[in-house]
């Protein structure tokens, strides 16, 4: 099981030196990938007294592709993964271009985790419809793969029209893995039918096992081998106490997880040094 670290988007601040120190420290500790959350805009709360979303305008988020361009130059081997990019609120061809650029600059280390999101305010501000985001996501996956595979492509879909055009440069291997995050049955179906992996967001319990059973059924229905679909679980140190880290990781290993991301946000850590210290303790125990 490959162990990665979740970039502490909401807590690391804006000092480039601190970001550099974090990235180089986790690579030195032996973490195999960096996973970053994505949000473009946050909702202002002064006009939304009943807001229930986990994020808002007062919570910082570094833009993931620009961040990964920076991290590509600061690291040597860690994979750079979004977890997840909210794909339907972005232009597909532009995402293809940006992800390919990160892949080129990092020497083929890009992995694109995608999801459909929950924040209608963000969709409205970016000029994309919220209601059909799941269905559009499926066509977007097809378009991304077509643009990455060939110097030029033609595509005639419901939402995308490409007439003999392409991105340049192409990804190193002319493909970038696409993983899907989310808990809905539609996400399990897409991951099984189309995805290179699934990112669950729960502990390794009976519910997770049942979700995996449904994922593998969708995989089989699509005529695919389950070995072609990775699983990245998440260990949040703010939710799982230190004496539970080993059992948590072992539980996901038993369920067949190929990856585990360690999230240190929400654990009342004071600064980047404390984030690094906790990540050092975690990988020493579960790595």
Secondary structure, DSSP 8 states (H G I E B T S, - for coil): -EEEEE--TTTS-S-HHHHHHHHHHHHHHT--EEEE---S----STT-TT---S--TTS----HHHHHHHHHHH-SS-EEEEEEEEGGGS-HHHHHHHHHHHHHHTTS-EEEEEE--S-HHHHHHHT--STTHHHHHHHHHHHHHHHHHSSSEEEE-SS-EEEEE--SS--TTS--EEEEE-SSHHHHHHHHHH-SEEE--S-SSHHHHHHHHHHHHHHHHTT--GGGSEEEEEEETTTS-GGGHHHHHHHHHHTT-SEEEEE-TTS---SHHHHHHHHHHHHHHH-
